[in-house]
Amino acid sequence: MRIVYHSFEGRYSDNPRAVHEALLARGDDVEHVWLSSPAHAHGFPEGTATVPYGGQECVDLLESADVVVSNTHIDLEWEKRPGTTYLQTWHGTPLKTIHHDVLFAPEGRLARLDRDVARWDALLSPNAASTPHLRHAFRWTGRVEETGYPRNDVLSAPDREERRARVRRQLGVAEDATAVLYTPTWRDDDLFGDGPDFALRLDLERFAERLGGSHVLLLRLHYMVSGALGTVEVPGVLDVSFHPDIADLYLAADVMVTDYSSTQFDFAVTGRPIVYYPYDLDHYRDDLRGFYFDFPALCPGPVAAGTDEVLDAVADVPALAREHAEDLAAFRRTFCHLEDGRATERVLDLFLPRRTGGGQPTRRSA
């Protein structure tokens, strides 16, 4: 059996990575091949078989696969052969609208991506709240499995504290430092429209000035704009946009700052607090993208109007956590109810069971 994995146009990451690692640990007789990009080649473990994303070699590989596991569209022209299973894991609980539900998209983009949707055999949903929105956005009437996300299993794993300590050491974050993970999402008009070039609205120099002695900012840009800032040289700020696995960063962080990114739903599994900085809320909601859920009523943490309000909120993380504990607990009941550390097991039982058989998995089909 040949399994081809694809994550964010060439990264070793996300749900496909969790599935791959679980199959390796299980020891199945499977040929594993990843689609990779030069910018992210450093993230692949030594000995991993890879093929560059795009081009004829990539197309030939996809057309030879028995199973394709992808976390987003494979925006290439290829023919799925009869008998191949294409599992689309997707990559987040949708707060902002996606695919056919967006307010605008470049001409021809959705029709082109629909050709990939037509190849899917099944779609994963991270929670019951997401399922109807994923179905509607993709006009998907096929199989949906509510399993939780394999990528989040490590956040509940028995060794999560050891992994947290290891990642912090690797990043150079001191044991007594407060790690602030900042995950702003991308803006459609930056990438596709006539809007301004991508720029941060959180003042990094102000962060260093106020909190640099006790806090470290872990800056994680969306994969579509991960190289937009070039080199970031601010004391106490680490650009981790090219770190292979964002789950490492969730574990390393003490608090998240975000806007409309789906990272908030994954980070909530840790039980740590979240601060929101939606600096362009009216434009983003009404003109640019729109939401599936009521924002900011949804937010289980403070909503800041500027950099100083963000810094005020993250200055005392224990107090922040106490103040918003009930809101975060309710948020987790809605969006993290399947994140029990066994999502990968459920996915394998459903799509790649041991050939010797086994019991029926616990999950919900929707």
Disulfide bonds with the S-S distance in Angstrom:
none
